[in-house]
């Protein structure tokens, strides 16, 4: 696995060059690391590449709601 200090990071194409976005890096052939662009040295999340690919494909296809477009939550009593 590559050291994250030497990793190449890329921003989401939806960021528009803003700082409020995530950055991703392929740290090894089967692993993607995600970080907050505002805090690049803070904790990072790591996902298996197939899981990350499925997540981003579902976002692109509209299968997952984008932030701000979620349905209202219904309280559950019980």
WOGIWO-V14475 format. One record per residue. N is the residue number from 0. RES is the residue in one small letter. SS is DSSP state (a for helix, b for strand, c for the rest). NEAR is the number of other C-alpha atoms within 12 Angstrom. Layout:
N;RES;SS;NEAR / N;RES;SS;NEAR
This chain:
0;x;c;15 / 1;x;c;16 / 2;x;c;12 / 3;x;a;25 / 4;x;a;13 / 5;x;a;12 / 6;x;c;20 / 7;x;c;19 / 8;x;c;21 / 9;x;b;22 / 10;x;b;23 / 11;x;c;21 / 12;x;a;14 / 13;x;a;16 / 14;x;a;15 / 15;x;c;11 / 16;x;c;14 / 17;x;c;15 / 18;x;c;17 / 19;x;c;17 / 20;x;c;21 / 21;x;b;26 / 22;x;b;31 / 23;x;b;30 / 24;x;b;34 / 25;x;b;29 / 26;x;b;25 / 27;x;b;19 / 28;x;c;14 / 29;x;c;18 / 30;x;b;22 / 31;x;b;31 / 32;x;b;33 / 33;x;b;32 / 34;x;b;30 / 35;x;b;25 / 36;x;a;23 / 37;x;a;15 / 38;x;a;15 / 39;x;c;25 / 40;x;c;14 / 41;x;c;12 / 42;x;c;14 / 43;x;c;20 / 44;x;b;22 / 45;x;b;22 / 46;x;b;24 / 47;x;b;20 / 48;x;a;21 / 49;x;a;16 / 50;x;a;16 / 51;x;a;22 / 52;x;a;18 / 53;x;a;16 / 54;x;a;20 / 55;x;a;22 / 56;x;a;14 / 57;x;a;15 / 58;x;a;16 / 59;x;a;15 / 60;x;a;12 / 61;x;c;14 / 62;x;c;13 / 63;x;c;17 / 64;x;c;16 / 65;x;c;16 / 66;x;c;9 / 67;x;c;8 / 68;x;c;10 / 69;x;c;12 / 70;x;c;10 / 71;x;c;8 / 72;x;c;7 / 73;x;c;7 / 74;x;c;6 / 75;x;c;5 / 76;x;c;4 / 77;x;c;3
